[in-house]
Amino acid sequence: MTDVARSRREAPPDAPSPAGVGEFLQDAGTSRRRDGRAPVRARFRRPMPLRVTLVALLTALVAVALTLTGIATSALLENSARDQRNQQLNETLARYEDRPWFRDGCREPRWGSQEASIGTIYVACLTFEGGEPTLVPAPPEPGVSPPVITRGVVARLLDDPDRPVFTEARDGTNWLLVDRDLGNGVVAIAGIDLDSDDDLLRQLVAFQVVVGLVVLALLAGAASVLVRNSLRPLTEVERTAAAIAAGDLSQRVPAADDRTEVGRLARALNGMLSRIEHGFRAQQASEEQARASETRMRRFVADASHELRTPLTSIRGFAELYRQGAVGSPEETARLMQRIESEGARMGLLVEDLLQLARLDQQRPLTITPVDLAEVAGDAVHDARVVQPDRPITLHVDEALSELPVVLGDEARLRQVVGNLVTNALVHTPPTAALTVTVSDEPAPADAAPDGEDGGMVVLRVADQGPGMAPEHAARVFERFYRADASRARTAGGTGLGLAIVSALVAAHGGTVHLDTAPGRGAVFTVRLPRSGPGPAA
């Protein structure tokens, strides 16, 4: 029966078969253990922090370098000790070789007091009187156990004189023996104690180990501090990234010297973060603008629907009265038709204003001609005096005008601007409130183009002595259908689009309109138009 068959027969039922041992060991290293813990190799594969990796790698490299240095130093010291031993043995043999009594078979006088072994150097004389080898050793040094030289040791020495022989002393110390044939049947033997050199080597190795461990400990500490300080900017990058992930896009990586890798990385990251923040802010502004535009559009549609519904409801109501025959006399019929015509005219005016705003939104081209704003303002004041002859209305043209207040623009649209502002003052102020229209100019700025295209601004002001407006209402007067009162009743007439049309027309001419007002001190509308007319984009 083979060994494999015997092992299969004698194996317990739960023991894995020899063929399945490799699969079991392989599965044990790659699959999860039954207790739910990851296998050992998987736990060791977990990534370590960069700081730990760098310190461990540096320490390992220095440890390898120290180990190789220690091995090389020990080898060199061992070779040096071996050469020194050989030199000492050869010198000892040469010293005794020149002595006649030594060559004469170590006869009388025997070893004297000065012929004893010196320290760990052992000397003996081997003769062959009577055909048998006779060993005549020198007196040993006190406290030194000489080597035991047996017949086997003598035989090895004589078989190969050039090869050293190792032996032991009675106290267990190791000795190295060499011999030299002096002729006349005399052989000189010299030996040296090896334990002293071995002790020296062991002390050297122990010293290297202690010093190496101290050096590694100091190096690991210094490397840990150095790596931590070097990687501190990366920690700042991590903190900055975490703050940005939390929503604070204003965070930046602390700047460092651009001559270093960390400094260049910080500069690149800060540039990227600035672009990201700018893009995010722009996206937010665009979304807010879109939401605001959608809100304004919804309010505009609701207000326009309400404004159109009011005259339509009136027209339908009057028509229903006429159809049902509720109007008896011709006078009532005429009055009913007049009301229908009035509401229709109001609805037509509203539609015209809406169409005009739509055309302005499409930036349709204007009919550009030289327009004298003083003349336009005078005509508007004349019309206002006709409408309300009892109201004090004044036109003031600044005498300090350097030239005529002429601008390049669409005369019909500019007349509509001045007319809407004057009408707004007539409608929304008491009949006794004074109204002043002023025309002046502003010189061109010092950094204007030298070709004369920028000729300054012509300024038109419409000021009233009415009740004024609160700041929250003044900021929205140029919105379409905006009204200060919460109710939708429009007792003062108009469509609620006059000031919105003013703002759109002034912007189309490249100018600006501003309202200065406060409760109790009236309102001043200031329009600034460039003499050179609207720009190319207008």
ROSEDO-332636 format. One line per field, with one value per residue (C-alpha): residue in one letter; residue number from 1; x, y, z; chain. Coordinates in pm, 1 decimal. Each point is the difference from the previous one (the first is absolute). Layout:
N
resn: [A/...]
resi: [NUM/...]
u: [X/...]
v: [Y/...]
w: [Z/...]
chain: [A/...]
***
This chain:
538
resn: [M/T/D/V/A/R/S/R/R/E/A/P/P/D/A/P/S/P/A/G/V/G/E/F/L/Q/D/A/G/T/S/R/R/R/D/G/R/A/P/V/R/A/R/F/R/R/P/M/P/L/R/V/T/L/V/A/L/L/T/A/L/V/A/V/A/L/T/L/T/G/I/A/T/S/A/L/L/E/N/S/A/R/D/Q/R/N/Q/Q/L/N/E/T/L/A/R/Y/E/D/R/P/W/F/R/D/G/C/R/E/P/R/W/G/S/Q/E/A/S/I/G/T/I/Y/V/A/C/L/T/F/E/G/G/E/P/T/L/V/P/A/P/P/E/P/G/V/S/P/P/V/I/T/R/G/V/V/A/R/L/L/D/D/P/D/R/P/V/F/T/E/A/R/D/G/T/N/W/L/L/V/D/R/D/L/G/N/G/V/V/A/I/A/G/I/D/L/D/S/D/D/D/L/L/R/Q/L/V/A/F/Q/V/V/V/G/L/V/V/L/A/L/L/A/G/A/A/S/V/L/V/R/N/S/L/R/P/L/T/E/V/E/R/T/A/A/A/I/A/A/G/D/L/S/Q/R/V/P/A/A/D/D/R/T/E/V/G/R/L/A/R/A/L/N/G/M/L/S/R/I/E/H/G/F/R/A/Q/Q/A/S/E/E/Q/A/R/A/S/E/T/R/M/R/R/F/V/A/D/A/S/H/E/L/R/T/P/L/T/S/I/R/G/F/A/E/L/Y/R/Q/G/A/V/G/S/P/E/E/T/A/R/L/M/Q/R/I/E/S/E/G/A/R/M/G/L/L/V/E/D/L/L/Q/L/A/R/L/D/Q/Q/R/P/L/T/I/T/P/V/D/L/A/E/V/A/G/D/A/V/H/D/A/R/V/V/Q/P/D/R/P/I/T/L/H/V/D/E/A/L/S/E/L/P/V/V/L/G/D/E/A/R/L/R/Q/V/V/G/N/L/V/T/N/A/L/V/H/T/P/P/T/A/A/L/T/V/T/V/S/D/E/P/A/P/A/D/A/A/P/D/G/E/D/G/G/M/V/V/L/R/V/A/D/Q/G/P/G/M/A/P/E/H/A/A/R/V/F/E/R/F/Y/R/A/D/A/S/R/A/R/T/A/G/G/T/G/L/G/L/A/I/V/S/A/L/V/A/A/H/G/G/T/V/H/L/D/T/A/P/G/R/G/A/V/F/T/V/R/L/P/R/S/G/P/G/P/A/A]
resi: [1/2/3/4/5/6/7/8/9/10/11/12/13/14/15/16/17/18/19/20/21/22/23/24/25/26/27/28/29/30/31/32/33/34/35/36/37/38/39/40/41/42/43/44/45/46/47/48/49/50/51/52/53/54/55/56/57/58/59/60/61/62/63/64/65/66/67/68/69/70/71/72/73/74/75/76/77/78/79/80/81/82/83/84/85/86/87/88/89/90/91/92/93/94/95/96/97/98/99/100/101/102/103/104/105/106/107/108/109/110/111/112/113/114/115/116/117/118/119/120/121/122/123/124/125/126/127/128/129/130/131/132/133/134/135/136/137/138/139/140/141/142/143/144/145/146/147/148/149/150/151/152/153/154/155/156/157/158/159/160/161/162/163/164/165/166/167/168/169/170/171/172/173/174/175/176/177/178/179/180/181/182/183/184/185/186/187/188/189/190/191/192/193/194/195/196/197/198/199/200/201/202/203/204/205/206/207/208/209/210/211/212/213/214/215/216/217/218/219/220/221/222/223/224/225/226/227/228/229/230/231/232/233/234/235/236/237/238/239/240/241/242/243/244/245/246/247/248/249/250/251/252/253/254/255/256/257/258/259/260/261/262/263/264/265/266/267/268/269/270/271/272/273/274/275/276/277/278/279/280/281/282/283/284/285/286/287/288/289/290/291/292/293/294/295/296/297/298/299/300/301/302/303/304/305/306/307/308/309/310/311/312/313/314/315/316/317/318/319/320/321/322/323/324/325/326/327/328/329/330/331/332/333/334/335/336/337/338/339/340/341/342/343/344/345/346/347/348/349/350/351/352/353/354/355/356/357/358/359/360/361/362/363/364/365/366/367/368/369/370/371/372/373/374/375/376/377/378/379/380/381/382/383/384/385/386/387/388/389/390/391/392/393/394/395/396/397/398/399/400/401/402/403/404/405/406/407/408/409/410/411/412/413/414/415/416/417/418/419/420/421/422/423/424/425/426/427/428/429/430/431/432/433/434/435/436/437/438/439/440/441/442/443/444/445/446/447/448/449/450/451/452/453/454/455/456/457/458/459/460/461/462/463/464/465/466/467/468/469/470/471/472/473/474/475/476/477/478/479/480/481/482/483/484/485/486/487/488/489/490/491/492/493/494/495/496/497/498/499/500/501/502/503/504/505/506/507/508/509/510/511/512/513/514/515/516/517/518/519/520/521/522/523/524/525/526/527/528/529/530/531/532/533/534/535/536/537/538]
u: [0.0/140.1/50.3/-270.0/-256.0/95.7/-37.9/-341.4/-115.9/129.9/-114.9/-299.4/-328.4/30.4/360.4/53.3/127.8/355.3/-142.3/-215.4/266.1/125.8/-353.4/-72.1/315.5/-75.7/-356.3/120.4/214.7/-258.0/-346.3/-159.0/23.8/-304.3/3.7/-52.9/349.7/208.5/287.2/342.9/145.1/-294.4/52.7/366.4/-91.1/-186.3/166.3/206.0/22.3/264.8/185.4/29.9/102.6/276.0/138.4/-11.9/167.9/274.0/59.5/11.6/250.8/225.1/-32.6/111.0/288.3/109.1/-25.6/211.0/249.9/20.4/51.1/272.2/169.1/-8.5/139.2/280.8/80.8/-3.6/235.0/226.4/3.1/78.9/287.3/128.5/-17.1/189.6/261.9/41.3/32.6/253.1/204.4/-3.7/115.7/270.1/126.7/36.3/133.8/324.7/81.3/254.5/-128.7/-347.4/137.1/190.9/-318.1/-67.0/270.9/161.9/-31.9/-371.7/-247.4/130.2/-192.1/7.4/-112.9/-350.6/-303.1/-83.7/-363.3/-229.6/288.7/76.9/338.3/104.1/281.6/-75.1/282.8/15.8/253.5/-32.0/-245.0/-281.7/-109.6/82.1/-161.2/199.2/-225.9/111.7/-113.5/-351.7/-79.5/-162.7/-380.6/14.2/-121.0/223.4/-149.5/-29.1/221.9/-88.7/148.7/-282.5/88.5/368.1/-96.4/-204.5/286.8/251.2/-229.3/-37.1/251.9/-150.4/-348.2/-89.3/-160.3/-267.8/-19.3/-132.8/149.5/-117.9/-206.8/-179.7/182.7/76.5/357.3/158.6/320.5/263.9/328.4/334.5/253.4/342.6/185.9/192.3/-333.7/-115.2/-334.4/-91.6/-367.2/-161.5/-360.5/-221.0/-321.5/-299.2/-249.2/151.5/-62.8/-347.6/-78.8/116.0/-220.9/-301.1/54.4/24.1/-323.8/-178.4/127.9/-117.8/-343.3/-42.6/126.4/-214.4/-314.3/69.6/64.7/-319.4/-203.8/140.2/-41.2/-359.8/-85.1/173.0/-152.6/-345.8/31.9/146.6/-262.4/-281.6/123.7/49.7/-348.7/-168.6/-97.6/-175.1/-191.5/-101.8/-110.1/-210.2/-159.2/-67.5/-160.1/-218.0/-109.0/-80.6/-194.0/-197.7/-98.1/260.3/140.2/204.0/255.7/349.0/315.6/267.8/254.8/355.0/326.1/-52.9/346.3/-127.2/-236.7/-244.6/3.3/-71.9/-273.3/-157.9/7.5/-159.4/-267.1/-81.4/-34.5/-229.8/-204.4/-34.1/-131.6/-238.0/-128.1/-39.3/-188.4/-218.0/-76.2/-79.4/-226.8/-171.4/-44.1/-136.0/-243.6/-110.0/-39.1/-200.7/-221.9/-43.8/-77.9/-251.5/-157.1/-19.6/-147.3/-266.0/-85.6/-1.3/-235.0/-226.2/-3.9/-52.8/-284.3/-157.7/41.5/-154.4/-274.5/-131.5/-93.7/-115.1/-230.6/-138.5/-57.7/-172.2/-215.6/-111.2/-67.8/-208.1/-208.0/-60.6/-89.2/-250.9/-168.2/72.2/81.6/-315.3/75.0/229.2/202.6/77.7/86.0/243.5/157.3/30.3/169.6/235.7/100.6/60.4/211.6/195.4/78.4/97.1/236.4/150.1/54.1/150.4/238.4/108.5/59.7/202.9/216.8/56.5/94.5/238.8/173.2/24.5/165.8/243.2/85.6/82.3/235.3/-147.1/197.9/-89.8/-40.8/302.0/-15.6/123.8/-255.7/-14.7/-105.4/-78.3/-258.6/-139.8/-23.4/-169.2/-267.2/-65.7/-33.3/-239.2/-219.8/-0.9/-107.5/-290.0/-108.7/34.6/5.1/-21.0/315.3/328.6/215.4/341.8/259.5/359.6/280.4/342.4/166.8/340.6/-52.5/313.7/-205.0/-352.1/-134.8/-11.8/38.0/-4.6/-310.6/-349.7/-204.0/-334.6/136.0/168.4/-323.2/-170.6/262.5/-56.0/-375.1/-24.5/203.7/-210.5/-325.5/114.3/51.6/-339.0/-183.0/164.6/32.2/-264.5/-123.6/170.2/344.5/260.3/174.8/337.9/169.5/372.4/239.2/376.1/316.0/306.7/346.3/182.1/231.6/369.7/86.0/-242.8/106.4/197.1/-190.7/-300.8/-242.3/-71.6/-154.6/-133.4/-352.5/-326.0/-193.3/-378.9/-161.7/-371.2/-57.2/-330.2/-100.8/-227.7/-12.7/305.1/55.4/149.7/337.6/-144.2/-248.2/247.8/228.1/-276.4/-179.0/159.0/-139.8/-291.4/-344.9/155.1/-224.1/72.1/-346.5/-79.9/-340.3/-37.5/-235.2/150.2/-189.1/251.2/-28.9/283.6/130.1/281.5/257.0/100.3/314.1/97.7/-14.9/208.0/269.2/7.9/13.5/276.4/204.1/-51.6/154.1/302.4/-109.7/-110.9/-302.4/6.4/-262.1/82.3/-291.2/-101.2/-330.7/-105.8/255.1/-122.8/169.5/271.3/44.2/342.7/67.7/354.6/41.7/330.9/30.3/160.4/-308.7/-32.5/294.9/33.1/-185.3/-303.9]
v: [0.0/334.4/289.6/205.5/-277.6/-59.2/371.4/8.7/-304.9/123.9/362.6/105.6/76.8/378.8/21.6/142.7/-232.8/52.1/122.8/259.6/135.2/248.6/118.8/37.3/205.4/212.6/66.2/81.3/284.2/158.3/-59.3/160.1/-191.5/-157.6/248.3/288.6/145.5/69.8/-242.7/90.2/79.4/226.8/191.9/48.9/132.0/295.6/322.6/179.0/378.2/161.4/129.6/-349.3/-144.3/257.0/-36.0/-380.1/-4.4/239.0/-193.8/-329.3/136.7/133.5/-330.1/-190.4/243.8/-37.6/-378.8/-12.4/239.9/-215.6/-315.8/163.9/142.5/-336.5/-174.0/252.2/-27.4/-377.9/2.9/246.3/-216.6/-308.4/175.0/125.4/-352.4/-144.8/270.4/-62.5/-374.7/39.6/246.8/-239.6/-292.6/211.7/113.2/-356.2/-130.7/192.5/-155.0/-285.4/-182.3/-0.2/-149.8/-254.7/-170.8/223.4/-166.3/145.4/267.6/-37.6/287.2/274.9/258.4/225.1/-267.5/-34.7/55.3/369.2/78.8/-192.5/-126.4/-368.5/-149.8/-366.0/-209.8/-327.9/-256.4/-355.8/-166.8/-374.0/28.5/125.4/362.9/173.2/334.2/239.8/298.8/328.6/86.5/154.3/351.9/8.9/-19.5/-123.0/-349.1/-134.8/-189.8/-375.4/-146.0/-362.1/-245.8/85.2/368.6/-83.3/-218.5/283.0/244.1/-234.6/-96.4/359.2/241.5/299.0/-55.8/127.6/-239.0/89.1/-161.1/66.6/47.5/-169.8/306.1/-8.1/286.0/-30.7/10.7/35.2/-202.1/33.0/-185.9/38.3/-274.8/110.8/-307.4/-261.5/-152.2/311.7/171.7/332.3/45.1/335.0/64.5/293.1/29.8/80.7/79.3/341.1/97.1/-151.6/198.1/314.4/-73.2/-71.7/324.9/184.1/-156.9/81.3/356.7/32.4/-135.6/241.0/297.4/-100.4/-23.4/339.5/150.1/-155.6/130.8/352.0/-16.5/-120.8/285.6/262.2/-141.4/-0.2/367.7/92.7/-191.0/139.9/354.8/-67.7/-147.2/272.6/191.1/-315.1/-2.8/359.7/-109.9/-272.6/247.6/245.0/-272.7/-102.4/361.8/39.5/-326.6/143.7/298.3/267.7/77.5/294.6/-227.5/-3.9/-201.9/199.2/132.0/-135.5/61.6/-51.4/-155.0/-304.7/-271.7/84.1/367.2/-78.3/-243.0/263.8/258.5/-240.2/-104.9/359.7/89.4/-295.0/85.4/362.1/-111.4/-246.1/267.7/249.2/-254.4/-99.1/363.4/69.1/-302.7/110.1/352.0/-139.6/-224.9/284.6/225.5/-269.0/-45.4/375.3/28.2/-281.5/169.0/331.5/-172.1/-173.3/325.8/179.0/-257.8/17.6/380.3/17.6/-249.4/207.3/325.9/-151.8/-175.3/322.6/178.3/-326.3/-64.1/352.5/-35.1/-336.1/138.9/303.5/-216.9/-240.4/293.0/121.5/-351.2/-53.4/332.6/148.3/334.4/190.9/351.7/106.7/204.4/-309.3/-191.5/272.0/4.7/-381.9/8.3/270.5/-220.3/-294.6/220.4/133.9/-346.4/-113.9/296.3/-80.9/-360.7/111.5/233.8/-284.3/-229.7/269.6/46.0/-374.2/-19.4/291.0/-171.2/-319.7/191.3/161.8/-340.0/-114.8/299.6/115.2/282.0/361.0/285.4/210.6/376.3/306.2/80.3/324.8/-104.3/360.1/11.5/-340.7/104.7/328.9/-182.9/-238.5/293.3/176.6/-309.7/-40.2/361.4/-59.7/-309.9/158.9/378.8/60.5/-197.7/195.3/-156.8/148.3/-64.9/85.4/-18.9/37.8/319.4/-158.1/-236.7/-4.3/-85.6/-93.1/-302.6/-212.2/-377.4/-265.4/-211.7/-91.7/319.2/-176.0/-229.6/285.3/200.9/-305.8/-11.0/363.4/-28.7/-309.6/163.3/316.6/-197.3/-217.2/315.0/142.3/-321.8/-94.8/339.7/242.0/265.2/274.7/-167.0/192.6/-168.7/104.9/-129.7/81.8/-48.2/19.7/-178.9/-167.5/29.7/-297.8/-178.8/81.2/-342.3/34.2/-107.7/275.5/-52.2/185.8/-292.3/55.0/348.4/-23.0/-54.6/195.8/-14.5/22.3/30.1/-18.9/107.0/22.5/116.2/-295.9/-236.8/-198.5/-373.8/-242.0/-152.8/-350.9/132.7/229.9/-296.6/-169.8/284.5/-96.0/-353.7/-83.6/34.3/85.8/195.2/112.6/-88.4/-362.8/14.9/-39.3/294.2/267.3/315.1/235.6/-150.7/-111.2/-344.3/-28.5/-30.5/363.8/-2.8/-345.4/140.3/300.1/-228.2/-218.0/299.2/174.7/-322.9/-39.6/347.2/-93.4/214.8/-42.9/101.0/47.4/83.8/206.5/10.7/-27.6/25.0/365.8/155.7/-81.8/-193.7/86.6/-212.5/58.3/-117.7/9.6/-47.0/2.7/266.2/-255.8/-219.2/-371.2/-230.6/-260.4/-259.0/222.8]
w: [0.0/-96.6/242.2/-168.3/29.0/362.7/77.6/-165.1/194.4/334.4/-39.5/213.3/-178.7/40.0/-115.2/-348.7/-263.4/-131.2/-329.8/175.4/233.6/-261.9/-74.4/371.6/54.9/-305.3/113.7/351.0/-136.8/-230.0/147.3/303.5/323.1/157.7/287.1/-245.2/32.2/-306.6/-66.1/129.3/-340.4/-81.7/324.3/-83.2/-343.3/143.4/-112.9/259.2/32.4/-215.4/305.2/150.1/-336.3/-53.7/353.3/-18.1/-341.6/109.4/321.8/-190.5/-250.7/276.0/189.0/-310.8/-48.3/363.0/-24.2/-315.1/156.1/314.1/-203.0/-207.2/310.5/178.5/-307.0/-31.9/369.6/-17.1/-299.0/176.3/313.7/-207.8/-174.6/333.3/148.0/-293.2/30.4/372.1/-51.2/-280.5/203.9/295.3/-212.4/-161.3/338.1/131.3/-329.5/39.7/338.2/-23.5/305.3/-157.1/-320.4/207.9/107.8/301.3/206.4/305.5/97.6/-24.3/4.1/217.6/192.0/-303.7/-239.6/132.2/-223.2/-35.7/77.0/-227.0/-220.6/53.1/-103.8/-3.8/-138.9/-174.4/-32.2/-129.1/224.3/-15.0/-289.7/222.1/1.6/324.0/87.0/212.7/79.1/141.9/350.5/-29.9/107.2/343.5/-34.2/-359.4/-83.9/-282.8/-292.1/15.0/-273.7/-60.3/-247.8/-238.8/16.6/-60.6/-294.2/-157.8/49.4/-162.6/-287.9/-126.3/154.8/-187.5/135.1/351.4/246.9/254.8/340.8/348.4/344.5/314.0/95.6/-335.3/-168.4/-371.8/-127.2/-341.6/-58.4/-272.1/-37.4/-173.9/-77.1/127.5/-129.5/197.4/105.2/185.8/-64.6/162.2/97.2/82.2/101.9/87.0/198.3/-228.0/274.3/61.6/-361.8/10.3/313.5/-175.3/-299.3/221.4/187.2/-330.9/-126.1/326.4/-17.1/-359.8/89.7/291.8/-198.0/-298.8/212.3/154.5/-343.7/-138.5/293.6/-40.1/-376.6/27.3/236.9/-213.7/-319.4/157.5/95.3/-339.7/-197.2/214.4/-57.6/-370.7/-38.3/204.7/-317.4/-121.6/327.6/-70.5/-347.2/161.0/241.8/-281.7/-211.0/294.7/55.1/-369.2/3.5/293.1/-218.4/78.9/-346.2/129.6/165.7/-150.3/54.9/189.2/-245.3/8.4/-182.4/-374.0/-24.3/188.9/-120.1/277.4/-98.3/-363.8/105.0/226.7/-279.6/-248.2/250.1/94.2/-366.8/-56.2/310.6/-113.3/-337.5/164.7/238.6/-283.9/-208.7/292.7/85.6/-363.5/-11.6/320.2/-135.4/-325.0/183.9/226.6/-301.2/-176.3/304.9/34.8/-370.7/28.2/301.8/-184.5/-303.3/207.1/173.2/-334.7/-150.6/306.1/-2.3/-374.8/26.9/276.1/-191.3/-311.5/192.8/153.8/-327.0/-156.6/295.2/-27.0/-374.4/43.0/281.6/-199.7/-305.4/212.7/130.4/-352.8/-124.2/281.4/-81.5/342.5/-164.8/-81.4/-113.7/-282.2/249.3/206.6/-316.0/-105.5/345.9/-8.3/-340.4/126.4/293.7/-231.3/-226.0/300.9/132.3/-349.7/-32.9/337.4/-103.2/-330.3/182.1/226.0/-295.5/-176.1/308.5/24.0/-366.6/41.6/293.8/-203.5/-285.6/243.4/144.2/-353.6/-35.8/-327.3/-167.3/77.0/-244.2/95.0/-62.3/190.2/270.6/200.9/350.8/97.3/-276.1/96.9/366.3/-96.1/-197.9/291.6/243.2/-237.7/-25.7/379.1/49.3/-236.5/192.3/346.2/-38.6/374.5/85.0/22.7/-275.0/-80.5/-272.9/84.6/-254.1/156.6/-119.2/49.8/-293.7/-210.4/-309.4/-96.3/190.0/-312.4/7.4/-269.1/47.9/-105.0/40.7/37.0/270.5/186.2/-6.8/148.9/278.7/98.0/-41.2/219.6/277.4/-5.7/-17.0/291.6/209.8/-100.9/84.1/329.0/171.5/130.1/-251.1/198.0/10.3/-199.6/-294.1/-140.6/-315.9/-26.0/-292.2/58.4/-106.1/145.9/-157.5/-140.7/246.8/-4.5/-145.8/-292.7/-346.2/-179.4/-328.2/140.2/1.1/371.6/17.9/351.9/128.8/-24.9/327.9/28.8/344.9/81.0/362.0/183.4/345.8/64.7/299.7/-110.9/31.8/248.2/-97.5/-40.6/-255.8/-173.7/-73.2/-202.5/-179.2/-333.9/14.3/-225.6/159.2/336.8/237.3/353.2/131.3/66.0/-172.5/-371.9/-38.5/-223.8/95.9/-158.5/-346.2/-226.1/-81.2/253.6/-279.8/-43.0/214.9/-128.1/-353.6/110.9/142.3/-313.5/-238.6/194.6/8.7/-377.0/-46.1/214.7/292.9/359.6/205.8/376.8/263.1/307.3/243.4/362.2/184.8/30.8/-236.1/-348.7/-276.4/-253.1/-314.5/-159.8/-356.5/-140.8/-375.0/-190.6/-267.5/-230.5/9.3/73.3/-45.5/-276.6/210.0/56.7]
chain: [A/A/A/A/A/A/A/A/A/A/A/A/A/A/A/A/A/A/A/A/A/A/A/A/A/A/A/A/A/A/A/A/A/A/A/A/A/A/A/A/A/A/A/A/A/A/A/A/A/A/A/A/A/A/A/A/A/A/A/A/A/A/A/A/A/A/A/A/A/A/A/A/A/A/A/A/A/A/A/A/A/A/A/A/A/A/A/A/A/A/A/A/A/A/A/A/A/A/A/A/A/A/A/A/A/A/A/A/A/A/A/A/A/A/A/A/A/A/A/A/A/A/A/A/A/A/A/A/A/A/A/A/A/A/A/A/A/A/A/A/A/A/A/A/A/A/A/A/A/A/A/A/A/A/A/A/A/A/A/A/A/A/A/A/A/A/A/A/A/A/A/A/A/A/A/A/A/A/A/A/A/A/A/A/A/A/A/A/A/A/A/A/A/A/A/A/A/A/A/A/A/A/A/A/A/A/A/A/A/A/A/A/A/A/A/A/A/A/A/A/A/A/A/A/A/A/A/A/A/A/A/A/A/A/A/A/A/A/A/A/A/A/A/A/A/A/A/A/A/A/A/A/A/A/A/A/A/A/A/A/A/A/A/A/A/A/A/A/A/A/A/A/A/A/A/A/A/A/A/A/A/A/A/A/A/A/A/A/A/A/A/A/A/A/A/A/A/A/A/A/A/A/A/A/A/A/A/A/A/A/A/A/A/A/A/A/A/A/A/A/A/A/A/A/A/A/A/A/A/A/A/A/A/A/A/A/A/A/A/A/A/A/A/A/A/A/A/A/A/A/A/A/A/A/A/A/A/A/A/A/A/A/A/A/A/A/A/A/A/A/A/A/A/A/A/A/A/A/A/A/A/A/A/A/A/A/A/A/A/A/A/A/A/A/A/A/A/A/A/A/A/A/A/A/A/A/A/A/A/A/A/A/A/A/A/A/A/A/A/A/A/A/A/A/A/A/A/A/A/A/A/A/A/A/A/A/A/A/A/A/A/A/A/A/A/A/A/A/A/A/A/A/A/A/A/A/A/A/A/A/A/A/A/A/A/A/A/A/A/A/A/A/A/A/A/A/A/A/A/A/A/A/A/A/A/A/A/A/A/A/A/A/A/A/A/A/A/A/A/A/A/A/A/A/A/A/A/A/A/A/A/A/A/A/A/A/A/A/A/A/A/A/A/A/A/A/A/A/A/A/A/A/A/A/A/A/A/A]
***
